[in-house]
Amino acid sequence: MTTSRHHIARIMAVMEKAFDPAFGEAWNVRQITDALSMPSTRGLVIDANGTIIDGDSPEDAALPPAGFVLTRQAADEEELLLIAVTPDFRRRGLGESLIQKLFESARSRGTTRIFLEMRRGNPAIHLYEKVGFKPIGARPNYYRLTNGERVDAITFGCSI
């Protein structure tokens, strides 16, 4: 995976469209850049056809990003930090495709289990359960929304 400015720009292009500001879940460019500067953090970006965009060639530059996933590995486990698909490309299987590509990539690095955490009420729960994630814990009042409301976090795990 490349961490070029083009790759970060693709992630940010999806981020700006995909996350509802009311929940305060989107990361800024500094957070993405800092995360990707760590050797244990990886990102995958896909186009509308589900093809990974990983280069800086003119052909890749012409492909608009449709989604991304960002993970951090520790030993034989990975944490899914962020996943997003732009609203224009939702309900086309791209989220599932991203997770399947993540599973393949993670397995090649020796990962055996992936974890994620999400706010209670996030509609992405249907995607996570479809690809095999199971709830394994909760953190009461963990997230603070932009309106000050507190929402529980639910932790999920999936053996790959």
N, C-alpha and C positions, 0 to 999 in steps of 0.2 A: 504494500500500500504506500502510495506516495503522500507526502505531507507538504506538497508545494502550495504556493499561494493560490494557484488555480483550483486545487482540490479543496482548500479551505473556503474559497469563494463559492464553490458548488454547494458545499454543506450549508453555508450561510444563506444562499439563495433559497434552499429548501426550508431552512429554519424560519426565515422571515415570513413564509407563506403558511407553514404547517401548524404553528403553535398559536393557540388562542391566548392573547395577552392577559386575559382575566385570570389565568392560572399561574402566570409567571414561570413557566417551565422552560422557555427558550433560553439558550445560552448565547452569550455575546461572542464576538470574534476573538477576543482575548482568551476567553475560557476554552474555546475550541483550539486555538493555536497552542495554548499552554498544555492542554490535554494531549494533543497530537505530538508534542515535542518529547513526550515520555515514551520510551521504547516499548512499554507494555500496553500502550493504547493504540487502537487501530480503528480505522473508519472505512466503510464501503459506501460508494455512491453508485446509484443505478439510474439509467435513463428510463423513458416511458415503456420500453420494450423489455425491461428487466435485465438489461446488459450492464455489467459493471463498467463504469467509467473510471479508469485509473491512470490515464496518461495525460500528457500535456501536448499531444500532437494536434495539428490543426483539425483532424477528424474528430478527436475527442472534444476539442474546444467548441465544436459546432453542435454537440449533443447537449440539450438542456437537461439538467438533473431533475429527476422526479422523486427521489428519495435517498435516504442515507441511514446507516446504523453506525453507532460509535460504541466500542467496547474497551474494557480494561482487563488484562489477564494477570492472574496471580497463581503461580504454580499450575495446577491442572484445572483451575476454575476461571471463568470469565464473568464479568458483570456487564450486562447490557446497560449502558449509560443513557443512551438516547436512540430513538428510532423515529423517523418521520417520513411521511409521504405527502407531497403537496395535495391540496384539496382537489385540483383538477385531475389527478391521477389515482384517487382513492377508489376502492371497490373494484379494482382490476387485478387483484392478486399480488401487487407489488410489495406490500408489507410482508406477506407470507414468503415471497421470493427472496426478499432481503434476509429474513430470518433463516431460510434454508441455506442461503449462500454463507451466512454467518456460521451456521452449524458446520458446513463443509470446511470452511477456513479454520475454525476453532479446532476441529478434530485433527487437522493436519499439524497443528501446533501442540497436540497432546492434551487438549482440553477435554474433560469428561463431564463437566457440569457447568451450566450457565444460570446465573441469577439475574433478577431484575426487581426493581421496586417501582410501584406506580401509585398514584393517588386513588383512593376509593372513588368509584363513579366514573373512572376513565373508560370510555367505550372500547379502548384497545384490548380490554380484558378478553373479548371474544377472539381476537387474533391470537393472543398469547395462549389461551386454552386450546385453540385449534391446532397449534403446532407443538403442543405437549407440555407447556408450563403448568405447574400445579401450585396453588397457594401454600406457603409454608410458614407464614408469620404475618404479624401486623404491628405497626407502630402507631398508637393512638395520637391523634392531633399532631402529626409529624409535619405536614405541609401547611404553610400559611399562604392563602390566596391573596391576590392584590387588594381585595376588599377587607382583609383582616381575618376572614373566616379560617378556621383550622379544619383540616381534613386528614383522616387516617392514611397511612401508607400501608400498602399490602406488598409483601415480599413473595416472589415466585421463584421456583427452581425447576430446572429441566435437565435430566441426564441425557447426554448425547453419546 
